[in-house]
């Protein structure tokens, strides 16, 4: 098989890939993993002091990807089942950097 190189060949291959993706639609959560991953991600972020917003489904993969942000420090938590089975991102790995409010006296 001869390898084609150049911008036109790359563009043609990309257009074919986009067409195939449009025909098959967004990826599906075949094993119902998303809800568990979202719940584990929220728990992992909470253990580090983050308070996440609601998970927002991603338009490119509404059944397998979502993002949320910490309400205080805006750190991101991501879930993309095509890349990993659990949440990842700064809100999952780093403690919340927002200043802690002192409790009322």
VENHUZI-V112993 format. One record per residue. N is the residue number from 1. RES is the residue in one letter. SS is DSSP state (A for helix, B for strand, O for the rest). PHI is phi in radians with two decimals (none if undefined). PSI is psi in radians with two decimals (999 if undefined). Layout:
{{N;RES;SS;PHI;PSI} {N;RES;SS;PHI;PSI}}
This chain:
{{1;X;O;none;2.29} {2;X;O;-1.51;2.35} {3;X;O;-1.54;2.21} {4;X;O;-1.66;2.41} {5;X;O;-2.24;2.79} {6;X;O;2.07;2.87} {7;X;A;-1.10;-0.68} {8;X;A;-1.16;-0.71} {9;X;A;-1.16;-0.72} {10;X;A;-1.13;-0.76} {11;X;A;-1.10;-0.75} {12;X;A;-1.10;-0.74} {13;X;A;-1.13;-0.70} {14;X;A;-1.14;-0.73} {15;X;A;-1.10;-0.67} {16;X;A;-1.14;-0.71} {17;X;A;-1.13;-0.71} {18;X;A;-1.13;-0.73} {19;X;A;-1.09;-0.76} {20;X;A;-1.09;-0.71} {21;X;A;-1.14;-0.67} {22;X;A;-1.16;-0.63} {23;X;A;-1.25;-0.68} {24;X;A;-1.48;-0.31} {25;X;O;1.41;-3.13} {26;X;O;-1.20;2.72} {27;X;O;-1.07;2.61} {28;X;O;-1.80;2.67} {29;X;O;-1.59;1.41} {30;X;O;-1.12;-0.48} {31;X;O;-1.95;0.28} {32;X;O;0.89;0.87} {33;X;O;-1.60;-0.37} {34;X;A;-1.08;-0.83} {35;X;A;-1.05;-0.72} {36;X;A;-1.14;-0.71} {37;X;A;-1.14;-0.68} {38;X;A;-1.14;-0.75} {39;X;A;-1.15;-0.77} {40;X;A;-1.14;-0.65} {41;X;A;-1.13;-0.74} {42;X;A;-1.11;-0.71} {43;X;A;-1.15;-0.74} {44;X;A;-1.11;-0.71} {45;X;A;-1.17;-0.71} {46;X;A;-1.11;-0.65} {47;X;A;-1.11;-0.41} {48;X;O;-1.68;0.14} {49;X;O;1.61;0.11} {50;X;O;-1.52;2.56} {51;X;O;-2.07;1.78} {52;X;B;-1.40;2.59} {53;X;O;-1.25;3.11} {54;X;O;-1.11;2.57} {55;X;O;-1.20;2.33} {56;X;B;-1.91;2.13} {57;X;B;-1.17;2.48} {58;X;O;-1.50;2.40} {59;X;A;-1.11;-0.59} {60;X;A;-1.31;-0.33} {61;X;A;-2.70;1.23} {62;X;O;-1.13;-0.32} {63;X;O;-1.69;-0.19} {64;X;O;-2.34;0.05} {65;X;B;-2.53;2.51} {66;X;B;-2.73;2.78} {67;X;B;-2.35;2.70} {68;X;B;-2.56;2.80} {69;X;B;-2.21;2.62} {70;X;B;-1.26;2.35} {71;X;O;-1.19;-0.48} {72;X;O;-1.58;-0.91} {73;X;O;-1.86;-0.08} {74;X;O;1.16;0.34} {75;X;O;-1.16;2.58} {76;X;B;-1.71;2.46} {77;X;B;-2.09;2.33} {78;X;B;-2.22;2.56} {79;X;B;-2.27;2.21} {80;X;B;-2.52;1.77} {81;X;O;-1.11;-0.30} {82;X;O;-1.27;-0.39} {83;X;O;-1.82;-0.67} {84;X;O;-2.70;2.73} {85;X;O;-1.54;-0.12} {86;X;O;-2.24;2.94} {87;X;O;-1.19;2.72} {88;X;B;-2.59;3.00} {89;X;O;2.09;3.04} {90;X;A;-1.03;-0.61} {91;X;A;-1.23;-0.29} {92;X;A;-1.67;-0.40} {93;X;A;-1.96;-0.39} {94;X;O;-2.03;2.49} {95;X;O;-1.12;2.68} {96;X;O;-1.09;2.29} {97;X;O;-1.67;0.01} {98;X;O;-1.23;2.49} {99;X;O;-1.12;2.43} {100;X;O;-1.45;2.32} {101;X;O;-1.37;2.41} {102;X;O;-1.25;2.44} {103;X;O;-1.20;2.63} {104;X;O;-1.07;2.53} {105;X;O;-1.46;999}}
